Amino acid sequence: MPNLMERLQALRARYSQIADVQAAYEAMLAELRRTPFLDQALQVGEAFPDFLLPNAEGLLVERDDLLSRGPAVVTFFRGTWCPYCAVQLDALEEALPQITAAGASLAAITPETGGRAAEAKAKHDAHYEILADVDHGLGMACGVVFRAPQAYREMLSSRGVDLAERQGHDGWFLPLPATFVVNRQGVVTWAYMDIDFTRRAEPDDVLAALAAL
């Protein structure tokens, strides 16, 4: 089976043939590169922010709920509408037995509300936590949230993706595809962040980071 990078590359090759999608993608990357966006993001050695977020089952989950069982892998994804996120969520489910065997728990964080965490969990048959980052509080605390540029908003809207409806507000914010490994003391020991949403943390790299704890 292809690894996550290979699956994402195949998806990127397909979407690069769609002119308005490619133009909006390139415009967004260009805008993010013009700003020191990641300079303020959460770094290795820093404490992962505390949180209290609803999960797919409607229960509230705290950071320390995850860490009570061992280290945690926390990853941000954009939503159920994002094909790159779909590939990532499936890859994480495939890697979950190895993550669990390493003594860790896994949580995927989405800014979508209105029951879409449950939708994502069902669609991908996920056996890990999917949490709704209501109003982007956790993403902002981690420094991985940005406002989608106008060209990208227009492209999404033209395809029926209404972030205001999906997120419960009209801020048009999105998270980077960021992934963190957090030890039981709540400290980040490994991090992956990229302004390019077509790239994601490879599960094998996450597993190596867990093995290094």
Phi, psi and omega in degrees: 000136179299147176285177185298317181302317181295321178294319179293322178298320179296320179293318180297321179297322180293313183286339179293344179275353181260112194302311185288328176294314180295319180295318179293321177298312181294323179295321180293316178298319180298319180292318180292327179291336181284349182242150176282058192301315186275356181299329182262005183285159179301135185243160173303136181097347178265158179285134175287135184300144173292154178206162173217102188232148176284141177262186184296337180267002179085008177267151179273132182240132177260160175307314185288344172295319178292317186284346179294340182259356183137195178294166182228146170253123181238124182229144180257136173225157192282326180155175183290344181279346189269116182294329178291323177294322179300316178297318180295315182298321177294320180295323178293321177297321178296324182275351187303318179303322179287324176296316179295320179297334177280002178085012185255162172247163184229134176225129175253132188249126178236145176280357182282142179240195176067034177085006184282342172295318177294322178299315180296319182295318179291316184298323184256009180048046185280134178251022174241171181289135167240119188246144179266117180273079185301126180060020173063023184301314181288317179301320179291321178297330178273352179073030185242019182247138177222163177270126182297132178297160185302317182298323180287322176300315182296321179295315178298315181299322180295342179252016174079015178265103182257096182297327179300317180289321183286329184256351177082014176199168185253032181285338182057043176265150177223149174270151168291160172283074185261142178227136181232140167256127186239127180280177187294341177275001178086014183260137177288123180252347179202143182213145173230128176216143179208135177289345179271110185288353177275000178244141182221162176296130178285130180307324178298325177290323176297316180296322178295322178294323176293320180295334182281349182290000000 
